[in-house]
Amino acid sequence: MITMLVMAALFFVVYVGGRPKVLERERLQSEIALLQEQLEAEQARTDKLRELEVYTQTKKYAEEVAKEVLGYVYDGEIIFRLDD
């Protein structure tokens, strides 16, 4: 009889007392997975921004901005624009 009480108490402590820890561990693992995904997305975004930073320091980018934004043209270059 005492053995059964000890076994029942042990089961209660392990199952009921340990269950919140299992749930907490599962929640933390899910949170870690989500944070890992966010980190990877931010690293990809950082890589693209670094590529853009390098591109914006090129002559090609400067020419593109001069033409498209400022309307500059090379000597002898003719621009055709269609009216909407």
Residue, then its C-alpha position, 0 to 999 in steps of 0.5 A: m500500500i505504501t509502495m503504491l502511495v509512493m509511486a502515485a506521489l512520484f507519478f504526480v510530481v513527475y507528470v504534473g510538476g514536470r509538465p509546465k517545464v515541458l510546455e515552457r521548453e516547447r514555447l521557448q523552442s518555438e520562440i527560438a525558431l521564430l527569432q532564427e527566421q527573423l535573424e536570417a531575414e534581417q541578414a538577407r536584408t543587410d546583404k542587399l543594403r550592402e550591395l546597394e551601398v556599393y552600387t550607389q558609389t559607382k559611376k553607372y549609378a551616378e549617370e543613372v541618377a543624373k539622367e533619370v532624376l536631373g534630366y542630364v544628357y551627354d553632348g549629342e545625345i537626343i532624348f525622345r519623350l512620348d506625351d501621355 
